[in-house]
């Protein structure tokens, strides 16, 4: 479904579709999916659906734990783990999304955040790596790493306030104009990795 579309309920009348939240990250303990689920479970608004795109094979124990969390938190109808997607299917997910979220605990660059901004999506993410520089002050809401209450508050704000989503989407469209080229992004990642090795 495209952004802003409507669905038809059993009575035949049109109803707004749930807001589409997208998170793109390998399902791994460091990516913060557990914190994201806990935060969303506390958001009063339940008119949303979270799609988690990313490998489900690299850390099966985490995948099983998260699926258990989805059930225990009562989010079974609100969360989908779709695994790795090819470029076309992933592009379709970005196109259908209303909000992008990344609760990662550690990031060097944040390529998925850059892709979300390039698609004009409002971003809710943690302040790690280059994410604050990418998002800036106008394209999203940033929270401290591991701060579930702050993440809940940010998600509640963006999900419940259509005007805020509109303003952040406009900020994302401006942010994409200053996104680095692939060569610049690769150089930044290389520099970050060299810094890690040097301090290791």
PyMOL commands that set and color helices and strands:
alter all, ss='L'
color gray80, all
select helices_A, chain A and resi 29-31+33-41+60-72+87-96+111-118+131-135+148-160+162-178+182-198
alter helices_A, ss='H'
color red, helices_A
select strands_A, chain A and resi 6-8+14-16+19-24+48-53+79-83+99-102+122-126+140-143
alter strands_A, ss='S'
color yellow, strands_A
deselect
rebuild
show_as cartoon
